[in-house]
């Protein structure tokens, strides 16, 4: 099979997966915390960079299909890899449901009749899942080309609203708030779990490794560059939108960037931002569905998943794996159709993020284990890489603890 994903398409997988529904919805979810949320953004961004560096080391050492699953399998064997593989797969299709719901939320700005009508909104989200599943069924070349275009388009509106918000907004709209009076460490841990949703995708370039040109070089470049791109865009965009909208209004908004653009440029500006959001969220949904197929294919080859899912069509697409993943995402989405939009989004966000953090913790530990394996084979230990792996593991634990805090 001819490889079709180069460095820029790999970058688009990472940045495009990250810059999606998270940044467009999290301003509302994090509004109750005010400026404290920026502390959590910086901590989470640092943790994501440590994870990106872990993936850079592991992929340069030996790339393989399945990303986190592949590295845990190599380091710890079949059974730990099974936990990571199944957990990671669950995180992907539950993420697809959350992303599709966010897509439908921004469609409400274009179709006001959808407001407060849960079932039509859920059905619109289902249409989004079906559409991007069909694109991925055509093969990685088509999905990668779509992703690169959508990633470039999605970044521009975010930087626009962030820059204008920084100029015309006011910092007094972002007070420091502790809504539940919890200890600062607990509050930040909880926010890190929520914000980590926006950094899911740091591993995206490693998952379809078989389709990437020169994976030993292009995966590390794409992982680091994509993570840095997302972090910069996030900080600029978050500060801008929170400077423009009072926190009381922000908490009630299903499309905060559209509302901020309406304040600055009227309905025309809101339309531009809404279209940018739809491109961003659609791009994230495209990558998520692609990775669902890749992780199931990798696991099926090792008999972690049923061999039934190892079947590929003439384009090299794991047809059965893509279809079953999309069906499960649709079922989860419809189960949450009766929930309020933001509440349903937050529920699926927590499910997906918690599951993927298990994979990230496994990656950090695998990096440590493989470095010691190499040391036993006579390779000198690089202590910078070892410390980065330790930090990535500790950060993943911090965010996992955040899941427990959120449910207290």
N, C-alpha and C positions, 0 to 999 in steps of 0.2 A: 504494500500500500504506500503510495506517494505521500510524503509529509508535506503539509500545507500551511503550518503555523510558524511564522518567523518571529523576530523579536518584538515588532510593533503589535502584531496580533496577540502575542503573549502578554505584552503590557496591557493591551485592551482587555484581556481576560481578567487580569488582576484589578486594574483600576475600574474597569466596567462592572465587575462583580461588587466591588466595595461601594462605588459611587452610584447608589441605586435608591431603593426605598428608604434606607436608613437615614440619610441626611435630609431627605424630603419630609420625613415624618417625625424624627427624633426631636426637633425643636419643640413640638407640642408635648411629647412624652417627658422631656427633661425640664420643661418650663417651671414646674414646682420647685426646682432646686436653684433657679437663678444662676448667678455667676459661679456658684460652687461647681456647676456642671463642667466648667472649663478646666478645673483641676483634674476631673475624671477623664476629660478628653485627652489631656496631655499624658496622663498615666497610661491610658489605653493605647494612645498612639505610640508611646515608647515600647509598650509590650508587643504591639503589632510589628514594630520594626525588628524587635528581637526575634519574633517568629519568622519574619521575612528572611533574616540573616541565617536562621536555622535551616530554612528551606533552601537557601542559596548554597550552604555548605553541603547539605544532603544531596541535592540535585547535581551539584558539580562533582561530588564523589561518585554517584551512581544513580542516574535517573531511572524511573520506572513507572509504569501505568498505575494510577491509583493514589499517587501523592502520599498523604499521611498513612494510609493503609499499607502501602508498599514498604515504607521505611520502618513501621512498627513490626511488620512481618519479618523483615530482614534482621531486626535487632532482637526481637523477643519471641518470634515463632508464631504458630498458627492461632493459638487461642487468644492471646492479647490482640492480635491483628483482627480476629473476628469481632471482638468487642468494639474496636475502633472502626472497622469497616461498616458494621451494622449501625453504630451510632452516627457515623458520618453520613451515611446514606439517609438515615431518618432526618438528620438535620437539613439535608438538601431538599427533600421533598416537602418538609414542613416549611422551610424557607421559601420554596416556590409558592406555597399557599399564602404566606404572609406578604410576599412581594406582589403577587397578583391582587391581593386585597388592597394594598397601597395604590396600585395602578388604578383600581376602580375608584378609590378615594379621590384621586386627582381628576378622574373623568367626571366626577360630580361638578367640578368647576366649569366643565364644558357643557354638561347636561344637567342643569339644575333640578330637573324632574326626578333624578336619582336620589336626591337628598332625603334622608329618613325613610328610605325604602330598601330594607336589607336584602330581600330576595333578588330584585333586579340588579343590585350592585354586586351580589355574589355571582350571579350568572354572567355578568360582564367580566368579572375576574376569571371565571372558568374559560371564557372565550380567549382571554390573554394566554392562559396556560396551553390551550389547544393550538393557538397560532404559533407560539414559539416551539412547541413540540414538533409541529409539522416542518418548521425551518430546520431543526436539528436532525430530523429524519432524512433530510437531503444530504447530510454529511458535514464533516468538520470544516471543510473549505468554505461552504456557504455560511455556516454559523459564525466562523471567524471573521469573514468579511463584513457581515452585518454588525458584529460586535465592535469592530474597529470604527466604523462610521458612527454608531450610536454613542460610543465613548467620547469621541471628539465633540459631537453635538451637545452632549449632556453637560460637559464641563463649563462651557461658555456662559449659560444663564446663571449658574451658581456663582461664578466669579463676578458677574455683573451685579447681581442683587447684593452679594457680600460687599463689593466695593462701594456701591451707592448707599447701602445701609451704614457703612462705616463713616461715610461723609455726612449724610443727612440724618442719621439716627442719633440717639442720645444714650449714653452709658447708664443714666439713671433708670432706664427701663430694665436693667439687669442687676437687681439687688442680690445679695447673698441670702439664700433662704434654706432653712432646714425644716421642711414641713412637718416631720414627725418627731422632731427633737431627738433623733437617734444620735449616737456617737458619730463623730465625723468620719472615722475609719469605716464604720458599717455603712454609712450613707454613700461614701465614695465607692465602696466595694459593690453595692447594689447598682450604682450608676455605671460602673465599669461593665457589668453584665449587659445592661441595656445598650451602652455605646459600642460594645464589642460587636453587636449586630452590624454596625457600619463598617467594621473591619473584617467581617467574614469574607473570605475571598483571597486572603493573603497567600493561600496555598493554590490558587486557581491554576497557575501556570504549570504546577507539578502534576496535576491530575491527568490531563490528556498527553502525557509525555511522549507516547508513541507517535503522535501527530506533529510534534514540534521539531523544527529544523535545528540541528546542533543543540540538543537539549542541555548539554553540560555547560554551554555558554549562555544561551538565551533564557533559560529558566531563572538562573540567579539574577541576571540583569532585569528581567521583567518583574520579578518578585520585589526587589528593592525599589526600582523606579516607580512601579505601580503603587506601592505602599506610601512612598513619599508624596506622590501626586495626590493621593486621596487625603492624606493628613493635611497638606497645605490647603486644598480646596475646602475641606471640612471646617478648619479654623476660621478661614475668611468668611465662608458662607454663614456659619452659626453666629459669629459675632454680628454680622450685618443684619440678619433677620431678627435676632433678639434685641438689637438696638432700635429697630423700627417698631416692633409690636409690643404693646404692654403685655406683661406676663399673663394677666387675667384673660386677655383676648387670645393669646398664644395657646393657652391650655385648651381652649374650646375649638381650635382650628383643625380641620381635617386636611388643609392644604396651606400650611403657613407661608411658603414662599410665594404662592399666588396671591395671598392676602397682602404680603409685604410689597409685592410688585404693584398691586392695585393702589396702594397708598402713594407710591412714587410716580407711577406712569398711567394710572387709570386702568380701565378695562383692557386696553390694548396691551399694556405691560403685563397684566395678569395672564392674558392669553399666551404671550411669549413664554413666560415662566412655566405655565401649565404644560405647554407642548414640550419644553425642555425636560420637565419632570417625567413626562410620559416616555420620552426617549431614554432617560436615565433608568427608570424603573424597568422598562422593557428590556434594556441591555442586561440588567442584573438578572432578570428572569431567564433570558436567553442562556447566559452562562450557567446558571443553576441547573437548568434542565440538561444542558450538555454534560455537566459533571455527574449528574445522577446516572446517566448511561455509562460513563467511564468507570465510576467506582464499582458499579454492579458487574461490569465486564471483567474488571481486574479480580474481584472477589470470586466470580463464577469460575474463572480459570484455575483458582486455587481451591475450589470446592468450599469456599466460605459461604458464598451464595449458591443457590441451586444451579447446576450446569445448564439448565434450561435458558438462563439469561446470558450465556456466552455466545449465543447465535448472533451473527452479524450479517447484514445484507450485502449486496455487491458493492456498495459505497463504503463499507467498513463500519456502518452505523449499528450499534447494539439496539436493534429495533424493539425487542421484547423488554429490555431493561428500561428504555425510555418510556414505553407505553405504560408499564405497571407503575413506574414512579409518578408519572403525570396523573394517572387515575387516583392514586393515593393522595396526592396533593389536592385534587378536586374534592375528594371525599372529606378531607380535613377542613377544607375551605367551607363546604356546605354545612358541616356541623357547627361552624361558627357564624353562619349567616344570620342568626337571630341576635347576635351580640352587636353592641354599638361598634362602629368602625374602629376607633382607637383602641377600645378594650380588646376586640378580637385580634387586632394587629399585635398588641402587646403580648397576648397569650401565646400566639404562634411564634413571636419573636423569642420569648423565653424558652419555649420548647426547642427551637432550632439552635439558639445560641448555646444552651446548656449542652446539647448533644455534640456540637462541633468543638466545644471546649475540651471535651474528653479526647477528641482526636488531636487537638493542639497540645494538650498535656502529654499524650503519647508521643508526639513528634519531638518535644523537648527532651523527654526521657530517652527516646531512641537515638537522638543526636549524642547524648552523653554516653550511652552504651556503645554505639558504633565507634566513637572516638577512642574508647578504652579497648575495643576489639582491635582497632588499627594499631594502637600502642603495643599490644601484645604481638603484633606482626612486625614490629620494628619501626613503626611510623611515629615520629615525635608528636607529642600533644601540643596543639595550639591552644594556649590558655585563654586567649581572647574568645575563641569559638566555644570553649568549654564554659566560660562565664556567661556568654550570651545564651547558651542552651539552658543553664541553670536559671537565668532571669526569665526566659520564656516559660519554663516550667512553673516557676513561682507565680508569674503573672496569670497563667492559666488557672492555677489554684485559687488566686485572689478572686477571679471572676466567677469561678464555680461556687465559692463561698457566697458571692453576691446573689446567686440563685436562691440559696437557702435564706438569706436575709429578706429577699423580696417576698417570700412566702410566709414570713412570720407575721 
